[in-house]
Structures are given as C-alpha cells and as structure tokens.
C-alpha cells in the first residue's frame, strides 16, 4: 500500500482522534466497566497503530525498539489531544461572549498545547533515531504530522470564530 493510499485510509483515524474531545468526559468515569465510547476509542487507537505499522515497514529488530517508544510517544500525545479537546469544548461554549481576557487565555492555551506537542516531538526524535534509520525516523514523524494536520483540519472546520454569532456545529 502506498503512503498516499494509507494516508487517505487514515482519514477515519484522524476523525477518531478528533473524537477524543467528545470521549474525554466518558473516559473520566470511575466505573470499572468500559463504556462503548471507551471501547470505540481503544479500537480506533489500535486501527491507527496497525496503519502506522504497515506504513513503517519495520524489520523485526526495528519493531522491537520502535513499538515501546511509539507507545510512550502516543501516551504523551494522547494527553495533549485530551487537553486540546477540553480547550475546544470550553471555547465552543463561550465563543460568542468572549471577553478580551478570555480570548487571550484561550489563544495562549492553544499556543501552549502546540508548543508542548513540538517539545514532545523534539524529546522523542533522538529516541527514535537510536532505534531506527534516519529515513524511517523521518518517515514516522511525517506520518505523525500528516495525521495531526488532518485532525486539525477537521477541528478547524467545526470550531466557530471568536465572537461569531452564527450557529455552531459543536453541539450548542
């Protein structure tokens, strides 16, 4: 499968990551029985992992080093996605009536999340380079960035502009 076809196939994975924003409250429940949303989220994560595995074409030796790093990396990125989803939900509730202070705080949080994502990538690049070739390390971060860009595109289409009085698709 070519990378282009794989990326197109991952549109559903990007939507799955977007769903994190709507799943986060359900995941916060303390019940020991998983909810359907939690199960769906885990299935979507597994689907993404399988697609990345296919696109990376790892040898057995590379896979032994790659997957533990991938799991640690995704754990950090998932936390950032949860943080971003919470910010999007909060913004969707308040976008029509933002004060200047609210708008500043929201923009500062979005920038802080973007910086934290970049910092996480910078933290993990040397770790991936230690177990993969330069080409495969670059390939992984290209894939990761493409998936992130698709998620951001989906979010951008849904999130209203600050102060917009029009209807929102965020469930208002």
Secondary structure, 3 states (H helix, E strand, C coil): CCHHHHHHHCHHHHHHHHHHHHHHHHHCCCCCCCCHHHHHHHHHHHHHHHHHHHHHCCCHHHHHHHHHHHHHHHHHHHHHHHHHHHHHHHHHHHHHHCCHHHHHHHHHHHHHHHHHHHHHHHHHHHHHHHHCCHHHHHHHHHHHHHHHHHHHHHHHHHCCCCCCCCCCCCCC
